[in-house]
Amino acid sequence: MTNKPCKTNYLFYQSRKNMPFIDYAEGVYMYDTEGKEYLDGCSSAINCNIGHGCTRILQAIAEQSRHTFFAYRTQFENEPAHRLASKLAEISAFGLNRSFFVSSGSEAVEAAIKLVRQYFYNKGERSRYQLISRVPSYHGSTLGALSLTSSAQLEVPYRPMLMTHPKIPAPYCYRCPFNQKKYPACGLKCAWILERVIQEQDPERICAFIFEPVGGASTGAIVAPDEYFEVIQSICKKYGVLIILDEVMTGFGRTGAMFAYEHWNIDADILVMSKGMSSGYYPMGGILVKEAIVEEMLDKGTFAHGHTLAGNPMGCAVTLEVLNVILEEGLVQNTLKMGQILKTGLMKLKKHYDIIGDVRGKGLLMAIELVMDRKTKEPFPPELNVNQILADHAFAGGLIIYPRRPINGLSGDHVMIAPPLTINHREVDKLLALLDKALAQTTIQLGPLSYSGQ
């Protein structure tokens, strides 16, 4: 335990919430300056895929620091960037073999937006500038990425500043936006509506459709029916619309595959990466693009985009070693095994707690949705902040989880449970025990509201 830190009045983020000071972290655990231990049940911001304090990363940082932290990409090539791009091309599919590196998920989405526009612009199809995304969704906090996001509490203040892009409902089967029967009786309206929207907007104006293969924080790890992706791909190919997969949260082993598209063989044109890409050890993001798209774009012009720190040597060296850890230490396989144990445990908790309406997700990207009435799926009143109540009880008990609202950010309650991919069986059991305790405390606090709809 270190000396007590001095809190100043000179730093601000999103609110005035008081939080403990972090001291150090190791594996799946984090420790504050008072010596309290926390099990990181959500990989911090669902980004610390290889866990905390990995000595291999510290060694990679030390090795690269003996050369240089930074070199500007218009003045020098750097070996770590080329080695990382080569490794990504090796493990990716469908010709996704050209990399463009940035420093965050939002920056990566911005790069994808500008690339699809630049591609069609250079080809002479200059009427194509709109992208289609889903409701709800989250693609980043910068203005371009926020234009594609649909989560009201994040976007409403900035709507006058945002581009207007068409959106379609997400495949949120637990709360079907079309009030349909369960799949397959529903006819996959949530997929086929893409064609209608493309036709309404004019196919010659649409350049791409962007979506997360498994829902992130905005929906709470929703998983679409398998056929959904076949329909989406057929529609996009029919109208010459590019597919952008936002794998900022799902990539690098999180769902039990290196990339989530592997579960459904999704033939993406661009893949967006960040979070687990560098596992929190360095700010890093990027896009993987089909070679044919890059070559045609550059044959007929340029890509007018870039950032100062894009593809810097230290970021690429760190990310390459993170990728090596995932591959060499079998973390994708571990995610499959531990994800099944976690899901089984969450289903058992659902049987015990009536406030759990749904358990969903894939691999170690899981979520539980909390409801006031399980039969009707009625959510708790938003002002109760039930997701935060649960998260606060969990945090007080030494477990970190990730609370959000699934109904366009305005109502509903879910928490994401997504521990580091290094977690073992004993640690999963401990996570479930801590969550069980927090659920019990939440149920007691809610009183009669938590006993309806049995």
N, C-alpha and C positions, 0 to 999 in steps of 0.2 A: 504493500500500500504506500502510495506517495503522499507528499505533503498536500494539504487541502488546497485546491486551486482557487485563484481569485476571480470571481465573476465580475465582469465590467458591465457598463451600460452602453457600450459602443458597438455592439454586435446585434443584428436583428435578422430574422428569417421570416417565418409566416405568421407567428403569433407570439404571445407572451408566456407560453407554456414553460413551466419550470421543469428541468430535466437534470438527472445526475451527470456528473462529468465522467467521461470514459477514461480509464487508466490503461488497460491493455486487453487483448483478446487472443484466444488460442483455440483452434479447432472449431467446435460449434458453440463455444462459450465466450462471453464478454464479461469484463469486470470493471466496476466503477471505482472511483477513488476512495470510497468508503469500504471497499473490499467485498461488496455484494456481487454474487455470481448470477448471470442471466444466460439461459439457454436461448440461442438465437434461432427462434422458430420460423423466421421469415427471411433468413440470409440478409438481414438489415433492410435493404430496399429490394429484396429478391435479386441480389446481384453478387453476393459473396459465395459463388458456387463451390469453390475449393476450400472454403472455410478460412479461418483467420490464422495469421502467424505462420504461414507456410514457409519453411526454411529454404525451400528450393527457389521461391520467388525472391527472398532476401539475397540469396546468392546471385541470382540473375541480375538484380539491381546493382549489387556490388561490382559484378563483372563489367556490366555496361558502363558504370560510372567511371571506370578506368579509361574509357575511350571518350565518350561525350554523351551528355544528356540531350543535346539539341543540335540539329542541323536543318537549315531551311530547304524545303524540297525543290525550290527553283534554282538552288545553287549547288546542291550535292545530292547524289543518291546515297542511301544508307542500307547496309546489309541487313539489319534486323527487319526493316520494312519488306525487303524482297523475300527474305526467308519466311516471314509470316504470311505474305501473300501466296507464296508457293505452297505452304502447309494448308492454308484454307482451300486452295484449289484442289489439293490432294484429297481432302475429306468431304468436299461438297459434291453435289450431283447436278445433272441436267445442264452441264456447261456453265455453271456459275463459277467462273474461274478468273474473274478480274476484280481486284479489290481497290477501293478508295477509302482511305482512313480519315477519321475525324476524332473528336474527343468526348462525345456523349451520344445518347440515344436520340435526343432531340436534333442534334446536328446531323446525325445519320439520316433521320427522316427528311430533314431539309435537303440533304444531298440527293436523296431518292426523288423527291418532288422536282427538284431542278433538273435532274438528269433526264427524267422522262419527258419533260418539256423541251429540253435541249435536243434530245433525240429526234422528236417529231419536228421541231423547228428546223434542224439541220436537214431533215429529209424533205422539207418543203410542205409538210402537213401542218401548217401553222395555225389552223383553226383548233387543233387539239391542245387544250390547256387545263381542262378540268379533271379532277380525280374524284372517285367515288370511295367513300368509307362507310363505316357502320355506326349504328346507334344502339347502345352506348359503345364508346371506344375511347382509348387514350393512345395518342401517338407522339406526345411531347408538349413542351410548354413554350417553345418559341412560336412566333406568330404564324409561320407557315404550317408547322406541325399542329398547332392549336386549331387551325382552320379545318383540319381533318378530324380533330378530336370531338367527341360528343359526350361531355360530362359537365353538366350545367354549372356547378360551383366553380369550375376552373375557367370556363369560357365566357360566361355571361357578361362580366365587366368589360371584356375586350371585344365583344362582337362587332361594334362599329368599326374596329380596326382590322377585322379578319376578312379574308377572301371567302366567298360563298361557294361551297362545293356540295353536290348532291350526296345524300346519305340513304342507306337502306337499313332495316332492322337487323340487329345481330341475331344469330341462332340461339336465342336464350330460351331453351326448351322448357325450363322450369316455369317461366312466365312467358309463354308463347305470345309474341306481339300480335299475332293474327287470331288468337283464341281458338286455335285448331285442336283437333284430336292429337294424340301422341303419334310420333313418327312410327311407322311410315304412312299412317292414315292421313297425316297432315299434307302430304304431297309436296313437302319441302318448299312451301311458299316463300320462306325466308331466303332461299337461294334463287328461285325463278324470278323474284321481284327485281333482281339485278338487270335482267334483260329488259323489263318494262321501263326501268329508270333510264337505261342507256338509250332506248328508243325515244323516250319523252324528251331527254336532254339533247338528242341528236348525236348519233355515234361518231360523227366527224368532229365533235367537240371533246370527247372523252379520251384521255390518254392512258389512265391506269385505274385499277381497283386495288386498294390497300386494306389489309386486314391481318389480324393476329390468328395463327392457326389454332391456338388454344387461347381463350380469353385471358387477359391480364387483370390488373387491379380494378378496372372499370366495371367488369362483369363478374369477377370472382371465378376465374378458371373454368368458364363454360367450354364444353366440348361438343362440337357439332356432330350430327350423324355422319357416318362415313361417306354417304352418297352426296352430301352437301358439296364436297370439294370437287367431285366429278362434274356436277352441274355448273359450278362457278367457272371451272376451267373451260368447259365447252362454250359457255356464253362469251367469255373473254376472247377466246380464239376466233369465234364467229365474227366478232366486231373489231378485231385488231386491237383490243385493249390489253395493255401490259398488266401483269400480276406483280404487285409488290407485297412480299410477306414481311410483316413486322415481327421479327424474332428477337427483339431487344430483350424480352423477358423469357421467352421460351427456348432460346438457343443455348448451345454449349452444355448439353446434357440434361437440362432442367426437366424435361418431360420423359426421360428414359430413352432418348435418341439424341445424337449429337445436335441435330436440328429437328424441330417438330414436324417439318414437312415430310420427313422420312416415314412417318406413320401412315401417310395417305398418298405418298408419291406425288406430291403437288409439284407441278412443273412451273416454278416461279421464274420470272424474268429478272427480278431484283430481290435480294434478301437484305434486310436491315438488321444490324447487330450492335450490341453494346452490353451493359450490365455484366453478365457472367463471362463475357469476352475477356475482361481483365480482372474479374472477380473482386473489384474494389481496390486493387493494388495500384491502379493508375487510371486516370481519366482516359477512356478509350471507346471508340465506336467505329462503325464503318458500314459499307455496303458491298455486297458481292453481286456482280452483274454478269449476265451472259456475254461472252466474248463477241458474239455477232452484233449485239447492240452497241457495245463500246466501239468496235471497229467501224461500223457504219456511221456512228455519230462523229468520230474523229476524222473519217475520210472526207466528210462534208462540212467540217468546221472544227469547233473546239468545245470544251466543257468549261464554261465561264463560272467557275466556282472554286472555293478553297478557303482554308483557315490557316492562321500562323502555325499552330501546333500540329497540323495534320500530318500523320505518318512520321512523327518524330522518333528518333532512334530508341530512346528509353521506353516510351509507350509501347513500341512494337516488340522490343526485347522482353518486356514484362508479359505482354499478351501471348507471345510465342511460348514462354515457359508455362503460363497458365494452361494453354492448350496441351502442351506436353504432359502436364500433371493429369489433366482429365483423361487423356488417352492412355498413358502408361500406368496409371494407378487404378484403372478400371472403374472410373466414377460413373460412367453411363450405365454400366451393368449394375453397379451398386444402387443407382437411382431406381432402376426397375425393381430390384428386390425390396429396398427400404420403402419405396413408394407404395408397394402393395401392402406391406405391414402397416404403414401409416394409414392407408385408406381403410383397411380392415378395422383398425382401432377407431377411426373416426365414425365408421358405420355403427360400431358398438356404442359409442357415445350418443349417436343419434337415437338409438333405441331407448336410451336412459333419459335423455333430455328432450322434452317436447318443443323447446324453442328452436331446435335444429330442424329446419325444414328440408334442407338439401345438403348433400355431400357430393362434391364434384371435383374434377381435375384429372390430371395425368402425370404419372411419375411423382416427382416431389414438387409439383405445382398444384396444390390442393386448396380448397376453400370450403367453408361451411356457411350457409345462408341461414340467418336467424329470422324467425317469424313469430307473430303473436298467435296465429291460428294455423296449425299444420294442415288441416283439412282444406281450408279456403286459401291458404298461402298469404293471408292478410299480413302485411308488414307491421312492425311496431310504428307508432307515431314518430316521425323524424326527430321531433324535439327531445325525445327520450335519449337519443344517441346510444342505442343499445350496443352497437358494435364497439363504441369507445368504452362503454362500461365494461364489456368483456375484456377488451385489450388492457384496460387499466388494472383490472383484477389480476390478469395474467402477468402483467409487468411487475406488480407489487409482489407476486409470488415467484418471480424469477424466470418468466417466460416472455419472449418478445414475439408478438404476432402483428398482423398488418390489417387494420380496419378500414373498410371502404363502404360505399353505397352503390348497389348494383342497378337501381332504377334511375338511370341517367344522372347519377350523382346527387339526386334530390331526395330519395327515400330508399327504404329497404336497408338491410344491414347484412354485411358479410365480413368475415375475416379470412385473410390469406394465411395458409400454413405451408411454408416452403423453406425448410431448413437447408443448410449446406449439403451438397451431394456427398460429402465425406461422412455423414452421420451413420452411426451403427445401430444395431438392434436395441442395445441397452439404452442408447440416447433417445431413440424413437419412443421407447417405453416411458422414459422419464418425461419427454415432451407431452405424451398423451396423459400422463398422470397430472402434470401441472395444468394442462388444459381442462381436465376433468374437475380439478379443484376450482379453477376460475369460472367454469360453467355453473358449478354448484353455488358459488358466491353470487353470480349474476342472477341466477334463478331466485335465490332468496331475496335479493334486492328488488327484483321486479315484482315479487309477490304474486297476487292473483293473475296478473297479466301473462305470466309464463305458464299457466296451466290450462289454457283454452285449447280446443281442437285436438283432444287426445284421440 
